[in-house]
Amino acid sequence: MPEGQQPVLELQGITKSFGGVEALRGVDFALLPGEIHGLVGENGAGKSTLMKIIAGVHTEFSGRFLIDGHETHFRSARDAHAAGIAMVHQELSVAPDLTVAENVFLGNQPTNRLGLVQWRRMAREAGEQLSRFGIDVDPMSRLGDLPIGLQQLIEIARVLFSGARIVILDEPTSALSPPEVERLFATLRRLREQGTAIVFISHFIEDILRVSDTVTVFRNGRKVAETASAATSKGALIEAMIGRGGEALEHSYSDDLMLPRPSDSSVVLKVDQLSLARSLNDVSFEARAGEVLGIYGFMGCGQQELSRILFGKLKPDAGRLAVDGKPKTFASTAAARRAGVALVPESRRAMLFHQEPVYKNISISILDRISSLLLKPTQERDIAQRQVEQLQIRPPVVGLDLGMLSGGNQQKVALAKWLTYPPKLLVLCEPTRGMDVGAKNDVINIVRDLRAKGLAIIVLSTEPETVLSLADRILVLKRGAVVREFKNEPVSKDRLLEAA
Amino acid sequence: MVSSETAPAAGQRAKGLAPFLRSQMRNIAPFLTLIFLSAFFAFASPSFATIDNLGNILTQVSVTGIIAVGLTFVILCAEIDLSIASIANVTGIAVAYFTLQESYVNIPNIPLPGVAAILLALLLCAALGLVNALGLTVIGIPSFIMTLAMMQIAAGISALLVRGQIAYKVPGLISTLGSGSIGGIPWIVIVAAIMLLGGHLVLTYTRFGRYVYMVGGNREAAEYSGLNVKLILGAVMVISAVCSGIGGMLGVAHFGSAQQNEFDTYLLDSIAAVVVGGTSLFGGRGGIGNTIVGLFVLGVLNNGLDHVNIDSFLKILIRGVILLAALIINVYAQRLREKAAE
């Protein structure tokens, strides 16, 4: 990057706290035009908070905020938008019931003089924009019918083509397949040529190193390093992130890993010829006590539906379930819970109560075990306190509203709900998605502990690393069908990707 | 994990006063409204701030209070019950229908012993609540529509029972509780107080109460936590109908007659009491404490306007405006809280 260039965006001494917890402490940050700036750090390190300040989501903070060298203060996300700043959030925010073209032009559809939408023009232009991005879909198809990865690409495309001068991408690649990531990177490089400044947040350090010019590392609300991407390495970045030698923590899984001999312990779950319209086709498998069964597949392969069926949230069209040899048809999630099944869905929002304190979030699934009629708040808090300490949830205050915790800590709370009275079968969807190395490792250790206690565990993930780091046996799911089982044999990321 | 030097010693106490006040906006605003209204009427009319008039206000809000107990459960679950007034009406009529009337009352009724009449009336309102519950949970009709239909059904049953006539007699127990008093305190006020207290205890100290708040706070999360959400929603619909029924029976005794459309104004009043008190229409926030404040706001407003010699047609408009203001505060408070929790 050329020296002495005027930054499009400059932040000086930014400090921001939530309820007495400092999320950012005196952070300086500068963004040059035509730069892709990578941002790494553990969960809760302050990356997302800083980006939300830039995008005008958080408006109360101390420090200086300059755009093109002029001091500015956004009062809303709208102000930021007007200043040419656009952000793609981690969670998908598209309108699934509208067409692809409507989503691309959301908020500024082309209209004629009467104010009527010019559908044909909108469809044509949306198609052109998307094909520049390598996306080939019918612009008039309903967005919600497309695979999630494609939906995410379309959302990113919308933001990238909105004409913003500063684009912030928060974990854009987590739901994308490898070829989709390639397309995204190609587009980012093209935008860089045109002078757009891009901030790229990701836990995939390889991705950051490949696409960015500069990397900034955050730790505990402070900026701890800023370096040219070409001058650093994955190990060095991880070390900066967690403050100690990190090389050993992140396995690359590019080499073969030997799966153990299948256990002959008792069958906890038996799934027989399960089918669900358009999602699952004749799926059969068993999960055994003290074994982690990994189920890998690309986004939209039917994993999500499978997990919902196991927890009684969805009813299959055909097929049978048996827990401990007893046939079950779950009428509700409550029935599944009573039968000893627990689910942690991929979305934290889906299973946590953000406006309630941590201890109520932890106790909700076990209230009927600790109280028959009247609540026992002291016992609830004690149980929660034990879990919080065991899982090293920070801050370790069970009375704090859950919304005040960082994403990774929320994920641990989601897991903690099921740990006081362990279920027979624990179904984990994307247990480490969006987590930093340290938290990932924590989760891996928790899962191994539970396996040692004799739980049957099913891990469903679209990230090969997640499955490889946890599973004793791996099923590959493709378009709703089991296409390959890995057991007692070598397996690697390449082999998994190949099978899917 | 990361070294412990970072673990903020914080805790929620470290919050400033301003964010705390902001998060408590929904509880503070109705209370301030109540104080303001009371002060205003006390200043404007010498007859307002008297012990006698306090008794009047309490009596006037009692029936609404009894109905609002159940409605609080429903709204906490982010549902609505529009059939409360109709169910109150039909239950009041039913208890009279099963009581021996004077010979000049021309209703082909079925006189039964008082206890049987009361039990049958309670059974009726519980059954109607169960129909609401099944429609909402099993068939999946939104509560707004389901209870709209029930409003009509209950009104229809009322019409069939009284056939345009008016009944006067109710069982002795109901008569005492509705219109009698003990030591100068009307029984109906005592019943309302007991039911409000009971509702508060259930919501605050029981497992079921916690479930109500959690289902209202995030229904999806409740389901993913393995709660039987449908059972909880069904239960609150039945609770709402039974509270309405009790309010209806005592109301009939209080008014001294049972007839069609007697309770029509109670639908809006009860919803207003719950919402004005600050219970969130989006569920999960608020409670009986809020409902009590809401009841007093409505009670003071209705009663106070009678004391200040105002155009009685203007009163309706003023009530509407106050209700709107309360709704704005309700929605605004939700937003402030979400911001504080961010």
HADDOCK unambig.tbl for C-alpha pairs under 7 A between the chains (distance, minus, plus):
assign (segid A and resid 19 and name CA) (segid B and resid 12 and name CA) 6.44 0.50 0.50
assign (segid A and resid 19 and name CA) (segid B and resid 14 and name CA) 6.49 0.50 0.50
assign (segid A and resid 19 and name CA) (segid B and resid 15 and name CA) 4.69 0.50 0.50
assign (segid A and resid 20 and name CA) (segid B and resid 10 and name CA) 5.82 0.50 0.50
assign (segid A and resid 20 and name CA) (segid B and resid 14 and name CA) 5.07 0.50 0.50
assign (segid A and resid 20 and name CA) (segid B and resid 15 and name CA) 5.47 0.50 0.50
assign (segid A and resid 21 and name CA) (segid B and resid 8 and name CA) 6.08 0.50 0.50
assign (segid A and resid 21 and name CA) (segid B and resid 10 and name CA) 6.00 0.50 0.50
assign (segid A and resid 220 and name CA) (segid B and resid 6 and name CA) 6.49 0.50 0.50
assign (segid A and resid 242 and name CA) (segid B and resid 2 and name CA) 6.23 0.50 0.50
assign (segid A and resid 332 and name CA) (segid B and resid 228 and name CA) 6.77 0.50 0.50
assign (segid A and resid 333 and name CA) (segid B and resid 223 and name CA) 6.21 0.50 0.50
assign (segid A and resid 333 and name CA) (segid B and resid 224 and name CA) 6.80 0.50 0.50
assign (segid A and resid 333 and name CA) (segid B and resid 226 and name CA) 4.79 0.50 0.50
assign (segid A and resid 333 and name CA) (segid B and resid 227 and name CA) 6.74 0.50 0.50
assign (segid A and resid 333 and name CA) (segid B and resid 228 and name CA) 6.88 0.50 0.50
assign (segid A and resid 334 and name CA) (segid B and resid 226 and name CA) 4.25 0.50 0.50
assign (segid A and resid 334 and name CA) (segid B and resid 227 and name CA) 5.04 0.50 0.50
assign (segid A and resid 334 and name CA) (segid B and resid 228 and name CA) 5.07 0.50 0.50
assign (segid A and resid 337 and name CA) (segid B and resid 226 and name CA) 5.46 0.50 0.50
assign (segid A and resid 350 and name CA) (segid B and resid 220 and name CA) 5.77 0.50 0.50
assign (segid A and resid 350 and name CA) (segid B and resid 221 and name CA) 5.00 0.50 0.50
assign (segid A and resid 351 and name CA) (segid B and resid 220 and name CA) 6.71 0.50 0.50
assign (segid A and resid 351 and name CA) (segid B and resid 221 and name CA) 3.73 0.50 0.50
assign (segid A and resid 351 and name CA) (segid B and resid 222 and name CA) 6.94 0.50 0.50
assign (segid A and resid 351 and name CA) (segid B and resid 224 and name CA) 5.43 0.50 0.50
assign (segid A and resid 351 and name CA) (segid B and resid 225 and name CA) 6.50 0.50 0.50
assign (segid A and resid 352 and name CA) (segid B and resid 221 and name CA) 5.45 0.50 0.50
assign (segid A and resid 353 and name CA) (segid B and resid 217 and name CA) 6.59 0.50 0.50
assign (segid A and resid 353 and name CA) (segid B and resid 218 and name CA) 6.06 0.50 0.50
assign (segid A and resid 353 and name CA) (segid B and resid 221 and name CA) 6.71 0.50 0.50
assign (segid A and resid 355 and name CA) (segid B and resid 341 and name CA) 6.87 0.50 0.50
assign (segid A and resid 364 and name CA) (segid B and resid 225 and name CA) 6.77 0.50 0.50
assign (segid A and resid 365 and name CA) (segid B and resid 225 and name CA) 5.19 0.50 0.50
assign (segid A and resid 365 and name CA) (segid B and resid 226 and name CA) 6.28 0.50 0.50
assign (segid A and resid 367 and name CA) (segid B and resid 207 and name CA) 6.99 0.50 0.50
assign (segid A and resid 373 and name CA) (segid B and resid 206 and name CA) 5.55 0.50 0.50
assign (segid A and resid 373 and name CA) (segid B and resid 207 and name CA) 5.75 0.50 0.50
assign (segid A and resid 374 and name CA) (segid B and resid 205 and name CA) 5.64 0.50 0.50
assign (segid A and resid 374 and name CA) (segid B and resid 206 and name CA) 4.20 0.50 0.50
assign (segid A and resid 374 and name CA) (segid B and resid 207 and name CA) 5.79 0.50 0.50
assign (segid A and resid 375 and name CA) (segid B and resid 205 and name CA) 5.54 0.50 0.50
assign (segid A and resid 375 and name CA) (segid B and resid 206 and name CA) 5.15 0.50 0.50
assign (segid A and resid 375 and name CA) (segid B and resid 207 and name CA) 5.42 0.50 0.50
assign (segid A and resid 394 and name CA) (segid B and resid 7 and name CA) 6.22 0.50 0.50
assign (segid A and resid 395 and name CA) (segid B and resid 7 and name CA) 5.76 0.50 0.50
assign (segid A and resid 395 and name CA) (segid B and resid 8 and name CA) 6.00 0.50 0.50
assign (segid A and resid 397 and name CA) (segid B and resid 11 and name CA) 5.89 0.50 0.50
assign (segid A and resid 400 and name CA) (segid B and resid 11 and name CA) 6.47 0.50 0.50
assign (segid A and resid 400 and name CA) (segid B and resid 12 and name CA) 5.80 0.50 0.50
assign (segid A and resid 403 and name CA) (segid B and resid 341 and name CA) 5.69 0.50 0.50
assign (segid A and resid 403 and name CA) (segid B and resid 342 and name CA) 6.10 0.50 0.50
assign (segid A and resid 404 and name CA) (segid B and resid 341 and name CA) 6.23 0.50 0.50
assign (segid A and resid 404 and name CA) (segid B and resid 342 and name CA) 6.44 0.50 0.50
assign (segid A and resid 438 and name CA) (segid B and resid 1 and name CA) 5.10 0.50 0.50
assign (segid A and resid 439 and name CA) (segid B and resid 1 and name CA) 6.56 0.50 0.50
